[in-house]
Amino acid sequence: MALQHPKSPCGNDPVKAQQDIIDAFGLFPEWLGRYQYLIDLGRKLEPLGEAEKRDDKLLAGCQSQVWLYLEGDADCVVIRANSDAAIVSGLIALLSQVYSGCSARQIAETEPFFIDQIGLSKHLSPTRANGLHAMLGAIKAHAHSLLQER
């Protein structure tokens, strides 16, 4: 089962997306296979252009470089991001799968239960876990700011 990151993602169901992730990771009984799958997901991210890799789009709190673009409005938030690290790119792909194309309300109200369900919380290094939480925090904060603008 391959995870898809749609080109026009509006209308995403974040709960279904998380279940798809859980199902896909369930195909790999060992963590070596899961890490490889995570890396493969990151490789499939749509790359940012060199001009988009600007310092003002670098996410604080990540050891790796993560360029994060949160676009759209309260009805449809689109996430575009890249990293210079393979596993972090895979984490970006997972968060994009869950939250890109969702409304700000869906993002604010949907917790990322897939993180514990697939065992990421137990298998990420502390620096990668901090980066994951920084990305998640930025996405959630953006959603909350869009809701306050309404």
Secondary structure, DSSP 8 states (H G I E B T S, - for coil): ------SS-TT--HHHHHHHHHHHHHT--SHHHHHHHHHHHHHTS----GGG--GGGB-TT-SS-EEEEEEEETTEEEEEEEESSHHHHHHHHHHHHHHTTB-HHHHHH---THHHHTTHHHHS-HHHHHHHHHHHHHHHHHHHHHHHH-
